[in-house]
Amino acid sequence: MSKKNRRRVSGDSTYYYGRRLILADITKTVKLCLCASDDIGALFSKLTVQYASACNFISQYIFNNGFELKYTKVQKAVYREVRDRFGLKSQMSLSAIKTVVARYKTLKEQLAAKPYRYTDEDGKYYSVPRTLEWLQKPVYFQRPQADLVYGRDYSFIGGKTALSLNTLSDRVKVPFALPECFKTYFDGKWKFGTGKLVQLNGRWYFHVPITGQASDIMDVSRPTHVVGIDRGLRFLAVSYDEKGKTMFFDGRSIMDKRDMFAKTRGELQAKGTKSAKRKLKKLSGRENRWMSDINHQIVKTLIDNYGKGTLFVIEDLTGVSFNEANLSARTKNGRNQTRSWAFYQFEQYLTYKALEAGAAVIKVPAAYTSQRCPKCGRINKENRHHDKHEYVCDSCGYKSNDDRIGAMNLYVLGTMYVSGVENPCFKQPKVKAA
């Protein structure tokens, strides 16, 4: 099979050869709560603080040396000093270098995806690519943490009821609490990756990435359902299927609660005391866990409703940015809600839960999906009325909720993909000169 037929669809390890999905790896993170004594906790504290300090030292080197991101060159320049200055063992020193290089590479991609856009005095529009040189200071690792490599820095012992972990001095054995829902991941079919040792609210946790292959692979050329999913704020998600069924997931109560979080956060930031900063940290964790749970619930509902063989179609929002130019017309609360929109997390959850259920997710271009009439194909930006959350076609008169229109158009792109169009998208018809 030639490389021309290979097509990456969604996720780092989901591929199609021709029209058939033949490989689908699922990656999750298992969070283990460690039963660490005070003595072991002290060893963990020393390790994570030194590891974070080493990362900051490496980050400063990369910042001062033209953002050198070739791992071997960075290793040759800083490895010995990292070991001597911070007392890290060999593998930990290498892991620290990999951690920092990976963070800069990710940042480089994020900056490239969000160019600086502006208009001059004459109203001419410009877009300037961002690079790492735009950074005014090096990446800073504030939270004490440590990355530990499986088989070298950590391993499971005692029938996988305890962990053997490396510290700066001795290797320690720590039992952990394993929830019932995680036990299936320790059956020998899942591979363990580099874990992360962190502390939260006085307790130690070990985050272990696990990778396994989906047990049921679907053929996307013969789906049982095609479902378009539009993501937004007023409705966190709106789905539309081949039977015309629409599901709305209301986001109003979510926005109200996020406004409450933002108000409390502002009050604490205004105080600026140590106690206020501690509460801010707890508030952030609580909000993130709550929003994560909301996304899990929505995705679970969609998966349970459609099940095996479903092709979910979502917009490719890679590079979507919310700068002052497109946020200026919004209220303060509206700007906060838009910036805190967890659409990427929703996409991640939908992708791996779909693979587990024998379904699949594809991403299609977002262009014109909110401006196109799904009945006659007319594309007109003015047909969408944001103030009424309504779409009214000026050609055929079709009227519906504007978010539902987006889901319907995504469904259309999904059917085009199933019929054989490799890169389905909508294009504005060219106007013929008079």
C-alpha positions in Angstrom: 0.0 0.0 0.0 1.5 3.3 -1.0 2.0 6.2 1.3 -0.4 8.3 -0.9 -3.3 6.4 0.5 -2.4 7.0 4.1 -4.5 9.8 5.7 -4.3 11.1 9.2 -7.8 11.9 10.4 -8.0 12.7 14.1 -5.5 12.0 16.9 -1.9 11.2 16.6 -2.3 7.5 15.9 -5.5 7.2 13.9 -5.0 6.5 10.2 -7.0 5.5 7.2 -5.7 3.3 4.3 -8.0 4.1 1.5 -11.4 4.1 3.2 -10.8 1.7 6.0 -9.5 2.5 9.5 -6.9 -0.1 10.3 -5.0 1.3 13.3 -6.5 3.2 16.3 -4.5 3.7 19.5 -6.3 5.0 22.6 -4.2 7.0 25.1 -5.6 7.9 28.5 -4.1 9.1 31.8 -4.6 7.1 35.0 -4.3 9.2 38.1 -3.1 7.1 41.1 -3.4 8.5 44.6 -0.3 7.4 46.5 -0.4 6.4 50.2 2.9 8.2 51.0 4.3 8.5 54.6 5.7 11.8 55.8 9.3 10.6 55.2 8.5 9.5 51.6 6.6 12.7 51.0 9.7 14.7 52.0 11.7 12.7 49.4 9.1 13.5 46.8 9.1 17.2 47.7 12.8 17.4 47.3 12.7 15.5 44.0 9.9 17.5 42.4 11.4 20.9 43.5 14.8 20.0 42.1 13.3 18.6 38.9 11.3 21.8 38.3 14.4 23.9 39.0 16.4 21.9 36.5 13.7 22.4 33.9 13.9 26.2 34.5 17.7 26.1 34.1 17.3 24.2 30.8 14.6 26.6 29.7 16.8 29.6 30.3 19.6 27.9 28.3 17.3 27.4 25.3 16.0 31.0 25.6 19.5 32.4 25.7 20.8 30.3 22.8 18.5 31.0 19.9 15.9 28.5 20.9 17.9 25.4 20.1 15.4 22.6 20.1 17.5 19.7 18.9 17.5 17.3 21.8 21.0 15.9 21.3 22.6 19.4 21.2 20.7 20.6 24.3 21.7 17.4 26.1 25.4 17.8 25.2 25.4 21.4 26.4 23.5 21.0 29.8 23.5 17.3 30.8 26.5 17.4 33.1 25.6 20.6 34.8 22.1 19.5 35.4 23.3 16.4 37.1 25.9 18.3 39.2 23.8 21.3 40.1 20.5 19.7 40.9 21.5 16.2 41.9 19.2 14.4 39.4 20.0 10.9 38.4 20.9 10.1 34.8 17.5 9.2 33.4 15.8 12.1 35.3 18.3 14.5 33.8 17.5 13.3 30.3 13.8 13.4 31.1 14.1 17.0 32.2 15.7 18.0 28.9 13.0 16.2 27.0 10.3 17.9 29.1 11.6 21.4 28.3 12.3 20.7 24.6 8.8 19.3 24.2 7.2 22.3 25.9 9.0 24.7 23.6 8.1 22.6 20.5 4.5 22.7 21.6 4.6 26.4 22.2 6.2 26.9 18.7 3.3 25.1 17.1 0.8 27.2 19.1 2.4 30.4 18.1 2.5 29.4 14.5 -1.2 28.6 14.6 -2.0 32.0 16.0 -0.4 34.8 13.8 -0.5 38.4 14.9 -3.3 40.1 13.0 -3.8 43.8 12.7 -5.0 46.6 10.4 -3.1 49.8 9.5 -4.5 53.3 9.3 -5.9 52.7 5.8 -7.7 49.6 7.0 -5.4 47.2 5.2 -5.3 43.8 6.9 -2.0 42.1 7.9 -1.1 38.8 9.4 2.4 38.3 10.8 3.5 34.8 11.8 4.6 34.4 15.4 7.8 32.5 16.3 9.6 31.7 19.6 11.5 35.0 19.2 8.3 36.7 20.2 8.8 35.4 23.8 10.0 38.1 26.2 11.1 35.6 28.8 11.8 31.8 29.0 9.1 29.3 29.7 8.8 28.9 33.5 8.0 25.7 35.3 6.3 26.9 38.5 4.7 23.7 39.8 7.0 21.2 41.4 6.8 17.9 39.4 8.9 15.1 38.1 8.6 12.9 35.0 9.6 9.3 35.6 10.2 6.7 32.9 8.5 3.4 33.1 11.0 0.5 33.7 13.7 2.9 34.8 12.4 5.4 37.3 9.2 3.5 38.3 7.6 0.1 38.1 4.6 -1.7 39.5 5.2 -4.3 42.3 3.1 -6.5 44.6 0.7 -7.6 41.9 0.3 -4.0 40.8 -0.8 -2.8 44.2 2.2 -0.6 44.8 4.8 1.5 43.0 8.6 1.4 43.2 9.7 5.0 42.5 13.1 6.6 42.1 14.0 9.7 44.2 17.2 11.7 44.4 18.5 9.2 47.0 16.8 5.9 47.6 14.2 4.0 45.6 11.0 3.8 47.6 7.9 1.6 47.6 4.5 3.2 47.8 1.1 1.6 47.8 -1.6 3.3 45.9 -5.4 3.4 45.8 -6.7 1.8 42.6 -10.4 2.6 41.8 -12.5 -0.2 40.4 -12.9 1.7 37.0 -9.1 1.6 36.5 -8.5 -2.1 37.1 -9.2 -3.1 33.5 -6.1 -1.0 32.5 -3.8 -3.3 34.4 -4.7 -6.5 32.6 -1.5 -6.5 30.6 -3.0 -5.2 27.3 -2.2 -1.6 28.0 1.3 0.0 27.7 2.6 2.4 30.4 4.3 5.6 29.4 6.3 8.2 31.3 4.5 9.1 34.5 4.3 12.4 36.3 4.7 12.8 40.1 2.7 15.8 41.4 1.2 17.0 44.7 -2.3 18.4 45.1 -3.9 19.6 48.3 -1.3 17.9 50.5 -1.6 14.5 48.7 0.7 12.9 46.2 -0.5 11.6 42.9 1.2 9.7 40.1 -0.3 10.3 36.6 0.4 7.4 34.3 -0.3 7.6 30.5 -1.6 4.3 29.2 -1.9 3.3 25.5 -4.0 0.5 24.1 -5.5 -0.5 20.8 -9.2 -0.1 20.1 -10.8 -3.6 20.2 -13.5 -2.8 17.6 -12.4 -0.9 14.4 -15.1 0.6 12.2 -15.2 1.0 8.5 -16.0 4.6 7.8 -17.2 3.9 4.3 -20.2 2.1 5.8 -21.3 3.9 9.0 -24.5 3.1 10.8 -25.0 6.8 11.6 -23.5 10.1 10.5 -23.7 12.8 13.1 -22.7 16.4 12.7 -21.7 18.2 16.0 -21.5 22.0 16.3 -19.8 23.4 19.3 -20.5 26.7 20.9 -21.3 28.7 24.0 -25.1 29.2 24.1 -25.3 25.5 23.3 -22.1 23.6 24.3 -23.0 21.1 21.5 -25.7 20.6 19.0 -25.9 17.3 17.0 -27.8 16.4 13.9 -28.1 12.9 12.3 -29.4 11.3 9.1 -33.0 11.0 10.5 -33.1 14.8 11.2 -32.9 14.3 14.9 -31.3 17.2 16.8 -29.9 17.2 20.3 -29.2 20.4 22.1 -26.9 20.6 25.1 -27.7 23.8 26.9 -24.8 26.0 27.9 -26.6 28.9 29.7 -26.3 27.4 33.2 -22.7 26.6 32.4 -21.9 30.2 31.4 -23.7 31.4 34.5 -21.5 29.2 36.7 -18.3 30.3 34.9 -19.3 33.9 35.4 -19.6 33.1 39.1 -16.1 31.5 39.1 -14.8 34.6 37.2 -16.3 37.0 39.8 -14.9 35.1 42.7 -11.5 34.9 41.0 -11.5 38.6 40.4 -12.3 39.3 44.1 -9.5 37.1 45.3 -7.0 38.6 42.8 -7.9 42.0 44.1 -7.0 41.0 47.6 -3.6 39.6 46.7 -3.0 38.0 50.1 -1.3 34.6 50.5 -4.6 33.2 51.7 -6.3 34.6 48.6 -3.7 33.0 46.4 -4.2 29.6 48.0 -7.9 29.9 47.5 -7.3 30.9 43.9 -5.4 27.7 43.3 -8.1 25.6 44.8 -10.8 27.5 42.8 -8.9 26.9 39.5 -8.7 23.1 40.2 -12.4 22.9 41.1 -13.5 24.8 38.0 -11.3 22.6 35.7 -12.7 19.4 37.3 -16.2 20.6 37.0 -15.9 21.6 33.3 -14.1 18.3 32.5 -17.0 16.4 34.1 -19.5 18.4 31.9 -17.6 17.5 28.8 -17.5 13.8 29.8 -21.3 13.8 30.4 -22.0 15.3 27.0 -19.7 13.0 25.1 -21.0 10.0 27.0 -24.6 10.9 26.1 -23.7 11.2 22.4 -21.8 7.9 22.4 -24.5 6.0 24.3 -27.2 7.4 22.0 -25.5 6.4 18.7 -23.0 3.7 19.6 -21.0 1.4 17.4 -20.4 2.3 13.7 -21.2 6.0 14.1 -19.2 8.7 12.2 -19.1 11.9 14.2 -18.2 15.0 12.2 -16.8 18.1 13.9 -15.2 21.3 12.8 -11.5 21.6 12.6 -10.8 24.4 15.0 -7.0 24.2 14.9 -5.6 27.7 15.0 -8.8 29.3 16.2 -7.8 32.4 18.2 -9.8 35.0 20.1 -7.8 38.2 20.0 -9.0 41.7 20.8 -10.1 42.3 17.2 -12.9 39.7 17.3 -13.6 40.0 21.0 -14.0 43.8 21.2 -17.7 43.7 20.4 -18.4 41.3 23.3 -19.1 42.1 26.9 -16.5 41.4 29.6 -18.3 38.2 30.6 -18.6 37.3 27.0 -14.9 37.7 26.4 -14.1 35.5 29.5 -16.6 32.8 28.4 -15.1 32.7 24.9 -11.5 32.5 26.1 -12.4 29.7 28.6 -14.3 27.7 26.0 -13.1 24.0 26.5 -13.7 22.9 22.9 -10.4 21.1 22.5 -11.0 19.0 25.6 -14.5 18.1 24.2 -12.8 17.0 21.0 -10.3 14.8 22.9 -13.0 13.1 24.9 -15.2 12.5 21.9 -12.3 11.0 19.9 -11.1 8.4 22.4 -14.6 7.5 23.7 -15.7 7.0 20.1 -12.7 4.7 19.4 -13.6 2.7 22.5 -17.1 2.3 21.3 -16.2 1.2 17.7 -17.1 4.6 16.3 -14.9 7.3 14.6 -14.4 11.1 14.5 -13.4 13.2 11.5 -12.6 16.9 11.4 -13.7 19.0 8.5 -13.0 22.7 7.6 -15.2 25.1 9.5 -15.5 27.5 6.6 -19.1 28.6 5.8 -20.7 25.9 8.1 -22.6 28.6 9.9 -23.3 30.7 6.8 -24.6 28.0 4.4 -28.2 27.0 4.0 -28.3 23.2 4.3 -31.4 23.0 2.1 -30.5 25.1 -1.0 -26.8 25.5 -0.5 -26.9 29.3 -0.5 -23.9 30.9 1.4 -24.6 34.3 2.8 -23.1 35.7 6.0 -26.0 38.0 6.6 -28.5 35.1 6.8 -27.3 34.4 10.3 -28.8 36.6 13.0 -26.6 36.4 16.1 -29.0 38.5 18.2 -31.9 36.1 17.6 -29.7 32.9 17.4 -31.5 32.3 14.1 -30.7 31.5 10.5 -33.1 32.6 7.7 -32.1 31.8 4.1 -32.7 34.8 1.8 -33.0 32.4 -1.1 -35.3 29.5 -0.2 -36.7 31.0 3.1 -35.5 28.0 5.3 -35.4 29.0 9.0 -33.8 27.3 12.0 -31.6 27.8 15.0 -28.2 29.0 13.9 -26.3 26.4 15.9 -28.5 23.7 14.4 -27.6 25.0 11.0 -23.9 24.4 11.8 -24.6 20.8 12.8 -26.7 20.2 9.7 -23.9 21.4 7.5 -21.3 19.3 9.3 -23.6 16.3 8.7 -23.6 17.2 5.0 -19.8 17.2 4.9 -19.8 13.9 6.7 -22.0 12.3 4.0 -19.7 13.8 1.3 -16.8 12.0 3.1 -18.6 8.7 3.2 -19.5 9.0 -0.5 -15.8 9.2 -1.4 -14.8 12.9 -1.1 -11.5 12.8 0.7 -11.4 16.5 1.8 -15.1 17.7 2.0 -15.5 21.4 2.4 -17.8 24.3 1.3 -16.7 27.0 -1.1 -18.2 30.3 -1.9 -19.3 30.3 -5.6 -17.3 32.7 -7.7 -19.3 35.7 -9.0 -19.1 36.1 -12.8 -18.1 39.5 -14.0 -20.8 41.4 -15.8 
